Amino acid sequence: DIDDFFGVSAAGLLKGMVNRLLIQGSRIIPYQSWGAEIGNIINAPMEAWIGMNNIYDAAQNKVTTNLKIDFETAINDEIKLCVFLVQDSIISPQKDLDSPGGKNLNYVHMHMLRKGLTSAFGETIISNPTASTPEISKTYSLVLTQDQVPENCKIIAYIYKASNYEVIQAQEKHIK
């Protein structure tokens, strides 16, 4: 849904977004520009932070993530939260023009989206927060499927501005 909305794949491979910022009139930029654009924002003042604590229950094969969101400055916008499960080390075919037949049958995929704990565009958590806004706590739980290896799974959470989709802050942690 996110890719369809922003059209990153339709723009061609090896393209992406950096915090969904508009950069020279476009959110979608070639991979050669990612490092420079990240360098432009890496030391910007933090508008908010996300604390994350994941608890894995092996008996139920269940992860519970506890999030704490705190704002460092006033943001005149509706703020949305997205939470996802990703998994590393999934071996599956991948298009590869340098491999026989144009396909690498044993490609190791990393950061594969496995499940949304929220919808693709998340949920509204607050409008117009300030530095004095009380910390916001959110909890989500998910029972893993057989093919979701706990040791290779992480929870990713991020918050963004609803008016322009710009990501304010993100957090990622292993579930185990």
C-alpha positions, 0 to 999 in steps of 0.5 A: 500500500505504501509503495503503491501510494508513493510510486517508488517501484513504478519509478524504477529500481534502486530508488527510495525515500529519505524520511519521505522528504521532498528533495528537489521537488520529489520524495523519490531519489536515486540510491546514489543520493541517499548518503548525501541526503541522510548526511543533510539531516542526520544532525538536525534537532530531534523533534521526538523520540520513540522508546521500545521494549519488546517482550517475547513469550516463547510458549505462545510464540508471541511478541509484545512491543511497548512503545513510549513516544515523547515530543521534544518540540512543538509540531503543528500537525496530526501525528501518526504511528506505524508499527511493523514486523520485519524479518531478516535472513529469508532465503528465496529467489531474487532477480539478478542479471549476473546469475545464471538464468537472471535469477539468484535462487538462494538470495538472502533477503533482509528487512522483509516486511512480514506483518503490520501491527497497524495499518499501512498508514498507521493510526493517529496518536496526537494532534499538535504536540508540544515539548510539554505533551505527556509521554504517549504509551502504546502496546501491540502484540502479535503471535508469530507464524511458523515461518517467522523465525523469532531470532531473525525478527524485529519490530519497526515503529515510526511516527510521521506528519499526516499533512505531508507524510514526512517521517519524524522518528523511527525505532527498530529492535529485535524481538528476541 
